[in-house]
Amino acid sequence: MRTTALGLFRPGDSAVHRMGAGSKLLILLVLGVTSVLTQHWWWVSAALVTGTLAGYRAAGFGVRVWWTQVRPLWFLLAFTAVAQLLTTGWQRAVGVSGSIVVLVSVAALVTLTTPTAALVDTVVRLAGPLAPLHVDPERVGLFLMVGIRCVPLVADLARQVREAQIARRATTSTRAFVVPMVVRSLREADALGEALVARGVDD
Amino acid sequence: MRIELERVTNTFGEGPTARTVLRDVTLTLTERRIGVIGHNGSGKSTFLRLLNALVLPTSGRVRIDGLDTSRDAKELRRRIGFLFTDPDAQIIMPTVAEDVAFGLRRSGLARPEIDRRVRELLVRFRLDGHADHPAHLLSGGQKQLLALASVLITEPLALVMDEPTTLLDLRNAAMIGRVVAGLDETVLLATHHLDLLDGFERVLVFHEGRVVADAAPDVAIAAYRELMSGEP
């Protein structure tokens, strides 16, 4: 079964779905900055996590959908929380872990409730003023598209390489994972590049 | 459509590792259904990539309707769509409808018109029930149909298909074959599923970078089978 870590768009008619992509990206930016600045106040992070969950509810998604987005981070969250707990105390552990959860959850909520094309159009529009600086707004949008596309692609590659590792009884070898993963990622990147050219993206 | 190859040679790499994959190929193709067969590494894929300017000849010239692939790649890619063996490599957007619409991103068409064309193609390929589904979760056959729809949305004059059924089971391969048979566009199809070439006008057999047979399907396939029977 193929997996995806990043929330793919799920059509809906909620207020969150109807909100413009630009507004959602602005909220994401504000929340991101806020959560980083206030991570030493544990109760702010806790409040933001609660607010984020309310956002999922408002979009018509249950806790399960939210958990699907956050679950792949459990190792990072556990590591961060334990490290903070041992060095600075439980308040900071909650604050830092909470801010990570908020950022990932809200970013996923944006992609879950916004068609990729709308997100890309917004990013292209926002990058418009950079055109005189020789920054091609369409290319900035393309970076975003390719980035979103690569998430399931790389996740699937990692799964296949992991399965091959298990089949060859090389589960403890880091090299047996890294080498085929890098080689196959480069090959996939090459193929994706060729497909983009074939579809006239670079014209 | 008139496709002309004049003494085309393609070599990849340099020095002792250099590998020549096409050798002095000269061809003129005007048929609407052209098959390309040969074993792996015979030069089929390079030949097809030359037509969409994904690869340029090391020497010689490729012209399509008078346009030179070395100079007019942009215009040629508008006229010629390319379908890859692995549809996963071709799918760019996360959902089915978005991927089909991707080809019209810079077309200047209004959103409702883009949506109408996308819907039409999805219905034609029976993918309308999957419009908002993640593209990478479709079955192999559906993914190849999606890749085909994503190419057709730009209304190319010709379709170049590089072994589009190699990764599919027999049922899905036959389904793609039926879809290909019903296309109005000129088709150049490389395949190992030889039955897909029924009804084709001309079939080229590649071997070690050269066209060793160029005939109607039954004659060319017989030549290919004979060639393979002599291989170790």
Interface residues (C-beta under 8 A of the other chain):
Chain A: R2 T4 L8 F9 R10 P11 P115 T116 A117 E138 M145 V146 I148 R149 P152 L153 D156 E188 A191 L192 E194 A195 L196 V197 A198 R199 G200 D203
Chain B: N52 L54 K74 R77 R78 G81 F82 F84 D86 D88 A89 Q90 I91 I92 M93 P94 T95 E98 A101 F102 G103 R105 R106 D132 P134 H136 L137 S150 V151 T154
